[in-house]
Amino acid sequence: MTDHPSPPAVVPSPLTAFFWEGAAAGELRIQRCQACGTFIHLPRPVCRRCHSFDLRGEVVSGRATLYAHTVTMKAFHPFFVSRLPYVVATVELAEQAGLMLMTNVVDVAEADLHTGMDLVVTFEALSPELTIPVFTAASSIGASR
């Protein structure tokens, strides 16, 4: 029997529970101010634009463009050793200029990665308790998303 390490534990807070519940349901949810419409990531208790406390997680399209990336050659946690190398990326979500999310890009060759490339969200279950949003080339999914 091979002893495979568990993924890092995620402990949702009242501010982040919607995000993790959405990922488990196959939805990318981002916090949005209900007063002014601004999307906010990382989640905050108050809107940085209008200072409203009326914030909630909303489903977004999952479309994004690649803003920046790096190929990771050393795992930060034992769970990820078998996944090396992997791409860590910052993507800009389509819903709002400057709305960034740190993630992984999967199923794209390193040589094919380029700033501005169209991406789409998909979800990866790392364990029964943890599903994460990751991105792949929009061309590999099709234009229907």
C-alpha positions as a printed Julia matrix, in Angstrom:
145×3 Matrix{Float64}:
   0.0    0.0     0.0
   1.41   3.39   -1.05
   1.15   6.18    1.46
   0.02   9.18   -0.59
  -0.05  12.51    1.29
  -3.36  14.34    1.66
  -3.75  17.78    0.09
  -3.37  20.83    2.3
  -6.45  21.47    4.42
  -8.67  24.39    3.55
 -10.65  25.82    6.45
 -13.38  28.02    5.01
 -14.24  31.15    6.95
 -17.55  33.02    6.84
 -15.93  35.23    4.17
 -14.73  32.36    1.95
 -17.29  29.57    2.43
 -19.26  30.58   -0.7
 -16.11  30.17   -2.83
 -15.35  26.63   -1.62
 -19.02  25.57   -1.72
 -19.18  26.84   -5.3
 -16.06  24.92   -6.32
 -17.54  21.73   -4.84
 -20.66  22.38   -6.95
 -18.64  23.07  -10.12
 -19.26  26.82  -10.01
 -16.77  29.67   -9.84
 -18.19  32.15   -7.34
 -16.65  35.55   -6.73
 -17.7   38.08   -4.09
 -19.72  40.99   -5.48
 -20.95  44.19   -3.89
 -24.72  44.37   -4.2
 -24.69  48.17   -3.85
 -22.25  49.14   -6.63
 -21.71  45.87   -8.54
 -17.94  45.66   -8.0
 -16.46  42.15   -7.93
 -13.96  41.64   -5.11
 -11.31  38.94   -4.83
  -9.9   38.08   -2.29
 -13.15  38.3    -0.29
 -13.42  41.21    2.13
 -15.99  42.24    4.75
 -16.58  45.63    3.07
 -16.56  46.87   -0.53
 -13.34  48.71   -1.34
 -15.19  50.95   -3.83
 -18.36  52.12   -2.03
 -17.78  50.75    1.51
 -21.01  48.75    1.52
 -21.33  45.66    3.7
 -23.88  44.14    1.28
 -21.6   41.56   -0.33
 -22.32  38.05   -1.58
 -20.77  35.35   -3.71
 -22.05  35.23   -7.29
 -21.47  32.72  -10.05
 -19.25  34.12  -12.8
 -18.71  32.89  -16.36
 -15.39  31.15  -15.74
 -13.84  32.9   -18.74
 -10.45  34.49  -18.19
  -7.22  35.55  -19.83
  -3.74  34.59  -18.7
  -2.12  37.54  -16.97
   1.1   35.9   -15.71
   2.43  32.42  -15.0
   5.37  30.43  -13.75
   6.23  26.77  -13.97
   6.77  25.33  -10.51
   9.58  22.8   -10.22
   9.53  22.35   -6.44
   6.42  21.4    -4.48
   5.41  23.58   -1.56
   3.58  20.61    0.03
   4.19  16.82   -0.16
   0.82  16.27   -1.9
   2.06  18.13   -4.99
   5.38  16.3    -5.48
   3.82  13.8    -7.89
   2.32  16.66   -9.92
   5.6   18.41  -10.74
   6.08  20.43  -12.81
   2.86  22.45  -12.68
   1.79  25.92  -13.78
   0.87  28.54  -11.21
  -0.89  31.47  -12.83
  -2.68  34.71  -12.27
  -5.72  35.02  -14.51
  -7.92  38.04  -15.15
 -11.59  37.11  -15.02
 -13.78  38.36  -17.86
 -16.34  40.02  -15.6
 -14.22  43.01  -14.63
 -10.9   44.59  -15.58
  -8.32  43.91  -12.88
 -10.3   41.04  -11.28
  -7.47  38.59  -10.67
  -7.42  35.02   -9.37
  -4.37  32.91   -8.56
  -4.8   29.37   -9.86
  -3.24  26.57  -11.86
  -3.34  26.13  -15.64
  -3.78  22.49  -16.61
  -3.59  20.49  -19.84
  -1.64  23.18  -21.71
   1.97  22.66  -22.79
   4.37  25.21  -21.34
   5.4   26.31  -24.85
   1.75  27.13  -25.65
   1.24  29.44  -22.67
   1.21  33.15  -23.46
   0.0   36.3   -21.8
  -3.5   37.18  -22.95
  -4.47  33.62  -23.95
  -8.12  32.75  -23.46
  -8.81  30.36  -20.6
 -11.85  28.73  -19.07
 -12.41  27.33  -15.61
 -12.67  23.65  -14.84
 -12.63  21.96  -11.46
 -10.3   19.4    -9.95
 -11.22  17.29   -6.94
  -8.04  16.93   -4.91
  -9.87  14.91   -2.26
 -13.49  14.19   -1.33
 -13.38  17.34    0.82
 -11.5   19.67   -1.52
 -12.29  20.77   -5.07
 -10.36  23.65   -6.61
 -10.95  25.8    -9.67
  -8.21  25.46  -12.29
  -8.05  26.84  -15.81
  -7.36  25.37  -19.22
  -7.18  26.73  -22.77
 -10.59  27.89  -23.94
  -9.87  26.31  -27.32
  -9.63  22.87  -25.67
 -13.13  23.25  -24.16
 -14.79  25.02  -27.06
 -16.42  28.38  -27.37
 -19.65  27.28  -25.66
 -18.52  28.45  -22.19
